[in-house]
Amino acid sequence: MDLWRLDALSADVRAARAEGDLDRAKQLLAEAVELWRGEPLPDLADLPDAEPGLEADRLRALHGRNLLDLGELCLVSGEPSRAGYLADRVLARDPFAPRAHRLLLAAALKGRDPARVTAARATVVAALAQLGEPADGATALLLRQALPPTGGREQRGAVVSSWR
């Protein structure tokens, strides 16, 4: 991964958003996401110095934000399947990421595919159950919208979403 290019793209994304150019921001985010090639700085992982590990953590967090930012822009530009796929990528690394849960639910709802809505809801409900925590307000609202039309009874079973 080209770290300098990634940092430059991040600055360009911020500038594009500040100018209100969301199409440009989306294009730049897509480019940044494509730079990801797996774990960052693997050759430096065994060094006793903590700095490479901190930098790797920063890059992982930046990649997650880029995926979610791109997913949200895809969602508002009418690409719910791509948005759901990007949410799934984040959840593969962090199954408890609330922002990714919201994106997954919103993408499924916008896509109007009952199977994906059911799968997304099951994914989020299962993660919340594992945490033993209630959903935050925005996630709870999306979960209510994702209730099945057959009276709103809770769906059971581990359903995994697929956005490919």
N, C-alpha and C positions, 0 to 999 in steps of 0.2 A: 504494500500500500504506500502510496506517495503521501507522506504526512504533510508536506508543505502544500501540496495541491489541495488536500482535504481542508486544511486550515484556510487557504485562500477561498475555496468554494464556500465555506461557512461564512466568511466575511461578505462574500458576494450575495449569498442568500439573505443575510441581514439587510444589506443595502437594497436589494430588490424588494423585500417586504416593506422596508421603510418608505420606498417610493411608490408602493401600492402595485407593483408589477408582479402579481401572483403567478402568471404564466412563466415568467423568467425564473422566479423562485422555485417553481415546480421543476423546471428543466434543470436548474443547478442542483437541486436536491436529488434528482434522479441520477445525475452524474456523480454526486458524492456517494450515493448508495452503491453505485456500480464499482466504486473503488475498493469496496470491502472484499477482502480475500480470506477471511477467517480470522483467527486470533491474531491480534496485533503484536508485533515485536517478539515473536516466539524465540528468536535467537538470544534475547536478553533476559528471558524469564529466570534463568538459573543464577544470575548475578546477585551478589550479596547486597548491592545497592538497591534501595527501595524506589528510586526514581523511575526506572523502566516500568515497574509494576504500577506505579501511580499514573504514568503516561498511558499504559495499556488500559487502565480503568477509565481514564478520561476519554480515550478513543472508543471504547465500548459504549460508554454513556452517550457520546456524540452520535455514534452510529444508530443507537436506539432512538434518539431524538429525531435524527434525520428520517428514519423509517416512519415514525409517527407523523412528523410534519408533512412528509410526502403523502402519506396515507390520507391525512385530513384534506390536503389540497386535491387529491384524487377524488375524494368523496364529494367535495363541493363542486367539482368540475364534471360530475356525472360518471365516474368510474368506480362504482361500489365494489366490483369484483377485485380490482387492483388494490383498493383500500383494504379490503378484507384480507387479501394475501399479505399485505405489508403488516397488518396487525398480527396475523399468525406468525410472521417472522419474529416479531418482538416477543410474542408469548412463548415461542419455542425457547428463547433464552431466559425469559422472566415470566413465568406463568401467572404471576400475581400483579402485573403492571396495570394499575387502574385505568390509565389513559388508553392502553391497548385494548382493555376490555370494552371501554366506551366506543372506540373506533370499530372494533369487531361487531358490536351490536348495531351501531349506526349503519355500517356498511351492509349488514344483513338486512336490516329494515329497509334501507333505501333500494336494495336490489330486489325486494319483494319476492324472494324465493323462500317459501315456507320451510323447506328442509334446512336451509342455511340459517334462518332465524332460529329454528329449534336448536340447531347445533351450536350456534353462538351463545344462545341463552344457557344451554347446558354447560358449556365451557366456563362461562362466567360464574354461574351458580356453584359449580364444583370447586372452583378456585376459592370463592368466598367461604364455602363450607369448610375447606381445608384450613383456611385462616381462622375460622370461627368468628368472623367479623361481618357486620352488615355492610351492604353496599353504600357508598357515598350517595348524595342526593342525585347527581346527574346519572350515575350508573343505575340507581334504583328506578329513575324515570324511564330509562331505556329498557330495563328489565320488564317493567309494567307494559310498555308498548310491545314487547316481544312475547307477551303471553299468547298462547294459542287461542284462536277465536272460539273454541269449544268450551266456553265458560271459564277460562283462565286457570284451569287446574294445573298444578306443578307437573312438569315433565320429569320423568325419572330415567336414569340410565346415563352412562357415560358416552355421550355423542361427541365425536371429534369433528371440527369443521374442516372443510377442504375448499380451498379457493383457487386451485390450479386449473 
